[in-house]
Each structure stands twice: as C-alpha cells, then as structure tokens.
Amino acid sequence: MTAKRPLRTTTPPDGSCVVGESGDRYYVSQGKLLKINSDSVFNSWSFRVVFKMPQVLIDAYPKGGMLGFRPGSVVGSIADGCFYYISPTARHRITSPRFFREAAISRLRCPVVSKADIDLHK
C-alpha cells in the first residue's frame, strides 16, 4: 500500500489570485479569500500569475466577501450610463469631461460593467 502525499498547505501570498478546480477565482487578502465574481473585476487587477489550488484547500480557507475593482480603475455603468473612478474606499461619479482630458483616459477604453459590479463600491 502506497502512502498518499499530503497536500501542500502553503498559504498563497497576500495580493495573489487563486483558482480552484471549480473555476471560481479568489483574491488573497489578510489570510482570507475574497471572491472575484466577474471578468470585469478580474481584468481590472491585471494579475500576472494565477495560482491553481486544490478545491479542498479553497473550501477550507476562510472567506472574506467579494473583491471589487482595483483602486484607480475607471468604469462605466451599464445601468445609469455614468462613469466612476474607483478609489481605495469608494466609487466617485465623474461629472466633468475635464477628468478624462487631464487623466488622458479615453471613455471608449473604459469597461462598461454591471450594476452589481458597481455596487461592490459604496
């Protein structure tokens, strides 16, 4: 009888992205997993590496809610047609075209996202 190798239980570093066998993606923050619920949120973070993790470890890891857009992102809302700047603590409605000129951001390059994704930020 061959002994099974124990699963590696190393903790992924804070700020990394992990994916389980189910395909669900999570962001590691302060020892908890924050669920990444949409491609729009995932893409805003531009992860260089995504770690694959056995589902049994994902299931055992403490969960901490949902991950929102990366701070500094500018996104448009499909629900109200407005654009928002995402800060580390909140979303801010952009009310002047001057913002786009001064930040050298084209509205055409900003992702248009769901109300549910916008509502991750208060």
C-alpha positions as CSV (number, residue, x, y, z in Angstrom):
1,M,0.0,0.0,0.0
2,T,1.4,3.3,-1.1
3,A,1.0,6.3,1.3
4,K,-0.6,9.3,-0.2
5,R,1.4,12.5,-0.2
6,P,-0.1,15.2,2.0
7,L,-1.5,18.2,0.2
8,R,0.8,21.2,0.3
9,T,-0.7,23.7,2.7
10,T,1.5,26.7,1.9
11,T,-0.5,29.9,2.1
12,P,-0.5,32.0,-1.1
13,P,0.8,35.5,-0.6
14,D,-1.5,38.4,0.0
15,G,-2.3,40.1,-3.2
16,S,-2.3,37.0,-5.3
17,C,-5.1,35.3,-7.2
18,V,-6.0,31.7,-6.8
19,V,-8.4,29.5,-8.7
20,G,-9.9,26.2,-7.6
21,E,-10.9,23.2,-9.5
22,S,-14.5,24.6,-9.8
23,G,-13.1,27.6,-11.7
24,D,-14.0,30.1,-9.0
25,R,-11.4,32.8,-8.6
26,Y,-10.3,34.5,-5.4
27,Y,-8.1,37.3,-4.2
28,V,-5.9,36.6,-1.1
29,S,-6.1,39.4,1.4
30,Q,-5.1,39.2,5.1
31,G,-5.4,35.4,5.3
32,K,-8.9,35.4,3.7
33,L,-10.2,34.7,0.2
34,L,-12.3,37.4,-1.5
35,K,-14.4,36.1,-4.3
36,I,-13.9,37.5,-7.8
37,N,-17.4,37.4,-9.2
38,S,-16.9,38.8,-12.7
39,D,-14.4,39.0,-15.6
40,S,-14.6,42.8,-15.4
41,V,-13.3,42.8,-11.8
42,F,-10.8,40.2,-12.5
43,N,-9.4,42.1,-15.6
44,S,-9.1,45.3,-13.6
45,W,-6.4,43.8,-11.4
46,S,-4.2,42.6,-14.3
47,F,-2.9,39.6,-12.3
48,R,0.5,38.4,-13.7
49,V,0.1,35.0,-12.1
50,V,-2.9,32.9,-11.1
51,F,-2.2,30.1,-8.7
52,K,-4.1,26.8,-9.1
53,M,-5.2,25.5,-5.7
54,P,-6.9,22.2,-4.9
55,Q,-10.6,22.7,-4.2
56,V,-10.3,21.0,-0.8
57,L,-7.9,23.8,0.3
58,I,-10.1,26.6,-1.2
59,D,-13.1,25.2,0.7
60,A,-11.1,25.1,4.0
61,Y,-9.8,28.7,3.6
62,P,-11.6,31.5,5.4
63,K,-13.8,33.6,3.1
64,G,-14.0,37.4,3.4
65,G,-16.6,38.6,1.0
66,M,-16.3,40.0,-2.6
67,L,-13.4,41.7,-4.4
68,G,-14.2,45.0,-6.2
69,F,-12.4,46.8,-8.9
70,R,-8.7,47.7,-8.5
71,P,-8.3,51.2,-7.0
72,G,-7.6,53.7,-9.8
73,S,-9.9,52.0,-12.2
74,V,-12.4,54.0,-14.3
75,V,-15.5,52.1,-15.2
76,G,-18.8,52.9,-16.9
77,S,-22.1,51.6,-15.6
78,I,-24.5,49.9,-18.0
79,A,-27.3,50.7,-15.6
80,D,-27.1,54.5,-15.5
81,G,-24.6,55.4,-18.2
82,C,-22.3,57.2,-15.7
83,F,-18.6,56.7,-15.3
84,Y,-17.0,56.2,-11.9
85,Y,-13.4,56.5,-10.6
86,I,-12.7,53.7,-8.1
87,S,-10.7,54.8,-5.0
88,P,-9.4,52.5,-2.3
89,T,-12.5,53.3,-0.2
90,A,-15.4,54.3,-2.5
91,R,-16.6,55.0,-6.0
92,H,-16.8,58.5,-7.3
93,R,-19.1,59.6,-10.1
94,I,-17.2,61.5,-12.8
95,T,-19.2,64.6,-13.6
96,S,-16.9,66.5,-15.9
97,P,-15.2,65.7,-19.2
98,R,-12.2,67.5,-17.9
99,F,-11.4,64.5,-15.8
100,F,-10.9,62.4,-18.9
101,R,-8.7,65.0,-20.6
102,E,-6.5,65.6,-17.6
103,A,-6.1,61.9,-16.8
104,A,-5.5,61.2,-20.5
105,I,-8.2,58.5,-20.4
106,S,-10.5,57.6,-23.3
107,R,-14.0,56.8,-22.3
108,L,-14.0,54.3,-25.2
109,R,-11.3,52.3,-23.4
110,C,-13.2,52.1,-20.1
111,P,-15.0,48.9,-19.5
112,V,-18.8,49.2,-19.2
113,V,-19.9,47.0,-16.3
114,S,-22.9,45.7,-14.5
115,K,-24.8,47.5,-11.7
116,A,-23.9,44.6,-9.4
117,D,-20.2,45.2,-10.0
118,I,-20.5,49.0,-9.5
119,D,-22.5,48.3,-6.3
120,L,-19.4,46.5,-4.8
121,H,-18.2,50.0,-4.1
122,K,-20.2,52.5,-2.0
